[in-house]
Structure formats: structure tokens, C-alpha cells
């Protein structure tokens, strides 16, 4: 079995029309691949997630790609390097899509949830968030994807029937009111968060352990300082912020006065300094974690001091240690619940329109590494980060999916906070039946066998030579009517398809028709040798092949390509002679009858 295909040794066939080989679905021979699989198609360093189908219509050593995907990836040029390889995707637990077209959230939701081609798709997520996907004929940017463990995903990602879908829409509101709830319970003292590398303007404020980690509290502080930087760099959409520390009780740390304070590029310098001082005073204490009470406190603050018409957000930052669901026995540091936190958040979302974003600090893997290094593997239950409650709160709070991870995740999240609204819409519909394979796939593959990759690349170079000679001739002729043996192009891409291989009679006739557009049909008054070249026998040969119904046979792909190759070389020789004759006429000082540039391109000089 062939586990990998590439332009170095394998052949690519571009399949037109609707059918199985279309969109993200590609095909290979069932002699090379035992069964259908996900994979990566790489073109010029750009990775695209695809579904690979094993088909009997294709011979070994060939891959088939739909015309639409080939055009998107610029695979129409035979010299383009490509590779195709099976790869196992990670199924996303949650994925957030940002529409790139206008439309209401309701209409977009119905279209996405009704799409029968979403479940089973695979996408490649770039680290620079530039990945996108077409759903129901509309483009969407993949804004975020998380796995079952809450980690952000990149690389090859699958969308399953259980993947929770969310839509992100840029907010049309005038401002955003943000209440940040900072966990200051005892477990935030643990130093198990990996410190990120690179230059850090706040490194002097934070201590790192010998294992290259910082405390959960310090990770929270640094992320809050980055939040300040992001807000100070933003103008036009005011951000009003309150910072609350919570454990068993809640305390307003910022602003000093009651209410909320605007933090933006237009704020006075004293505002930023006050916020930094408040962050510095966030110290963990030997307290339990009353998340329900903190949510109630934040909602009351938004009710009293929020601006009507603004987005209202609660941002909960916590390690979640220790969350004991109902029915579990509580041990160690316990989360106290003034009232059920999930029910409270659901009510706030439904009644008051308050949304919740949650950030999970640390994770079990990072904690285990720290525990093995610092404590020989022993720990108390209250130390273990647990984000189950945070996930449940986000599910009812309409915010972004709960994120778990290190300092880089926190800072990236805070940097984009308040930019829009994320709405959970459901899960993908059942996958519909796949379309049938295009009827002409086997014949198309057979024709492709007649011409190898090296020959195709050589023919593409000959086509480039034709275009270069054509451009040189036009430059030499200028706008003189006595030198006008060639026809100026009508648009920039007119001769782009000259390098496409012809393997049938119809394809060759289309190629000859394109080549004939280079020459003037009825030139007169030409100088020097140009008159003879205008009626050169090599031009007649093009017309004869175009009009002759003689062999090769229709299914002789190799034969038609050989005819095309001969004609392309003949065209190169003829254009070389034209270029030389134009140079001779110009040097001989032939009369320079000029026409306007407009007449030159419209052909009015011969009327």
C-alpha cells in the first residue's frame, strides 16, 4: 500500500463537476489505500485537511482532486509541488465559527445546523488563526476549537456528531462592561503553571521556581496586566472594568471608587496605575471558593453600574480546585455554593443578558509534573485543578468555551476579550449520503496516464516561452501599424491556460483556438519580412490540425499530447522569427505610422 502521494512520483487528476471528488473530498486508488481516511493535502507549504476515499476507478499512483479545491490551492499548474498523506485527526469537543458573510445569528445558525456535510469534515487549524471552512455554501473562519480535555487544538481536527458548535458575531454594541472575578483561594499559591518564554515586560514582578513554573496567582496577575495593555491599546469601543477578588467573600479591588471605570486608550495615566496596584494586591488566602457568591456579587454590580445597551460580561478566572459535584464527598478546600452556581448563571443569561467567560488556570498534567518534582507524587485533593464547574457555567453562560492551559492561553484570551458575542447553537446534523463518483472519473484517469509529471512540467515551460516571446514581440512593435502582426491581449489572463495539457480532440481544438488569438487575423501593410511571416505555413498548420478530423483516435491521450507538443514548439519557432523580423524592421527605419493606444487595443487601426 502507498501511504503517501506526491508530485515527485505520482499523478494528479483534476475532476470537474459535482460528485464524490469535490470540496474537501479527494480520491486515490483502492490499490494504494485499504480504506477511506482523513489526511493532509500540502501545496506550497499550505496544509489543507481532506477526506481521502479509496476508489477502484483510479490506477495506482494517482490522486484525484475536485476542480474547486484545485483552483483554491492553485493546483492547475503542473509544476506546482504537492503532497497527500493520511493522518489521524483529533475530534473537537467544541468549535467556534465566525461568519465571513452578513446575516443574522438565527439565519446562520439554521444554515449551519441544517448542513449535512459538516459532521465528518476535517480541517487543518493554523497557529495564526487563519483557518476557514465552507458550510452550506458560506465561508466561516474557525475562531477556536477545543478537545475533550479543554485544551485548544491545532493541526488536523475533526468535526463529529457530538462536537458542540458556536457562532461568534462581532458586537454591534457601543461598549462593553466587564467584571473580572479573580480567584484568591489557597490553592492559587501552588506553582505549577509553566512560564512562557520570550521577553516579558512583567517578569520582574513574578518569581519562577527551579522547574520553570510560576504560581497560579502569578499567572493570573500577569494575564490581568496583559488585559490592561490590550484595553489601553483600544479606542472607539469603551471598556468599563471592575476587578473583584473572591474566596469565601468578595472584595472590589478596582476601581477605588464604587462602580466601574473606563479603561481604554483615552483613559488618564492614573487609571492604568490604579489597576496595576490592584492586581499587585491579589494575594491568595486560606479560604474556600464560593463561586456562586462571586457570580451573585458580579451580577449585582453590573445591575447597579452597567451602562444600558452595553455588552455585559463576567470573566471568571479560577483553578476550580476543589469542585465536588452533588453527591460527592467534600474534602480539603471545597467550593462553597451560595446557591447552585449553574442555575444562577443560567438565570442571569436568560433574564439579564449577562454572558460568562471562564478561564481555567493550570491543568492536571502540569499539576502532576509539579507534584512529582516538588512533592514526590503526594498531594491533597484540594490542590488538584478541576474545571468541570467552569465548563458547566460556560455552557449556560453563552461565552467562549472554557479554556484550560498555561499563561499563553490566558494572555491570548484576555487580549481579545469583549470583541464580540459567542452563541452556542447545537451539534452538527447527521451526515447525509455521499454523492456518487463523477461518471467520467475512470476515463479521465486513463487519459492522465498517457502523460507523466515530468512531461507536463516540460510542456508548461514551453508555454511560458510562448508567453515570453509574445510579450517581447509586442514591446518591439510598439503602436506602429506597419509592425502589427500580433494581436494585443484583451485581458491579463487571456493566455493563462496555454500550459494546460490537451488529451482529447476537443481539448486540443480549444488550445489551438487560444494560441491563434496571438496573431492578427488579416494584417496588411507590414514592413520587411513580416508580410511573409503573416502567411507562414506554420500558421496554416495550426488551422489544419484544428479543422482536420484525422487520427489520433479520440481516446489516444498520448497521441493528442504529442501533437500539442509539436504545435507548441512550432509556435515558439514562429514567434522567434517574428521577434527577429520586428527588430530588423525597426533598425531599418521603416515609416512609423502611429495609432492611439485605444485604437491599437480595439483594432480600429484596420477599419
C-alpha positions, 0 to 999 in steps of 0.5 A: 500500500502507498501511504503517501502521494506526491508530485515527485512520483505520482499523478494528479487528476483534476475532476470537474463537476459535482460528485464524490471528488469535490470540496474537501473530498479527494480520491486515490486508488483502492490499490494504494489505500485499504480504506477511506481516511482523513489526511493532509493535502500540502501545496506550497507549504499550505496544509489543507485537511481532506477526506481521502476515499479509496476508489477502484476507478483510479490506477495506482499512483494517482490522486484525484482532486475536485476542480474547486479545491484545485483552483483554491490551492492553485493546483492547475499548474503542473509544476506546482509541488504537492503532497497527500498523506493520511493522518489521524485527526483529533475530534473537537469537543467544541468549535467556534465559527465566525461568519465571513458573510452578513446575516443574522445569528438565527439565519446562520445558525439554521444554515449551519445546523441544517448542513449535512456535510459538516459532521465528518469534515476535517480541517487543518487549524493554523497557529495564526488563526487563519483557518476557514471552512465552507458550510452550506455554501458560506465561508466561516473562519474557525475562531477556536476549537477545543478537545475533550480535555479543554485544551485548544487544538491545532493541526488536523481536527475533526468535526463529529456528531457530538462536537458542540458548535458556536457562532461568534458575531462581532458586537454591534454594541457601543461598549462593553462592561466587564467584571473580572472575578479573580480567584484568591483561594489557597490553592492559587499559591501552588506553582505549577503553571509553566512560564512562557518564554520570550521577553516579558515586560512583567517578569520582574514582578513574578518569581519562577521556581527551579522547574520553570513554573510560576504560581497560579496567582502569578499567572493570573496577575500577569494575564490581568496586566496583559488585559490592561495593555490590550484595553489601553491599546483600544479606542472607539469601543469603551471598556468599563472594568471592575476587578473583584477578588473572591474566596469565601467573600468578595472584595472590589479591588478596582476601581477605588471608587464604587462602580466601574471605570473606563479603561481604554486608550483615552483613559488618564495615566492614573487609571492604568496605575490604579489597576496595576496596584490592584492586581499587585494586591491579589494575594491568595488566602486560606479560604474556600471558593464560593463561586456562586457568591462571586457570580451573585456579587458580579451580577449585582454590580453590573445591575447597579453600574452597567451602562444600558445597551452595553455588552455585559460580561463576567470573566471568571478566572479560577483553578476550580480546585476543589469542585465536588459535584452533588453527591460527592464527598467534600474534602480539603478546600471545597467550593462553597455554593451560595446557591447552585452556581449553574442555575444562577448563571443560567438565570442571569443569561436568560433574564439579564443578558449577562454572558460568562467567560471562564478561564481555567488556570493550570491543568492536571498534567502540569499539576502532576509534573509539579507534584512529582518534582516538588512533592514526590507524587503526594498531594491533597485533593484540594490542590488538584485543578478541576474545571468541570464547574467552569465548563458547566457555567460556560455552557449556560453562560453563552461565552467562549468555551472554557479554556484550560492551559498555561499563561499563553492561553490566558494572555491570548484570551484576555487580549481579545476579550469583549470583541464580540458575542459567542452563541452556542447553537447545537451539534452538527446534523447527521451526515447525509449520503455521499454523492456518487463518483463523477461518471467520467472519473475512470476515463479521465484517469486513463487519459492522465496516464498517457502523460507523466509529471515530468512531461507536463512540467516540460510542456508548461515551460514551453508555454511560458516561452510562448508567453515570453516571446509574445510579450517581447514581440509586442514591446518591439512593435510598439503602436506602429501599424506597419509592425502589427502582426500580433494581436494585443491581449484583451485581458491579463489572463487571456493566455493563462491556460496555454500550459494546460495539457490537451488529451482529447480532440476537443481539448486540443481544438480549444488550445489551438483556438487560444494560441491563434488569438496571438496573431492578427487575423488579416494584417496588411501593410507590414514592413520587411519580412513580416508580410511573409511571416503573416502567411507562414505555413506554420500558421496554416498548420495550426488551422489544419490540425484544428479543422482536420478530423484525422487520427489520433483516435479520440481516446489516444491521450498520448497521441493528442499530447504529442501533437500539442507538443509539436504545435507548441514548439512550432509556435515558439519557432514562429514567434522567434522569427517574428521577434527577429523580423520586428527588430530588423524592421525597426533598425531599418527605419521603416515609416512609423505610422502611429495609432492611439493606444485605444485604437491599437487595443480595439483594432480600429487601426484596420477599419 
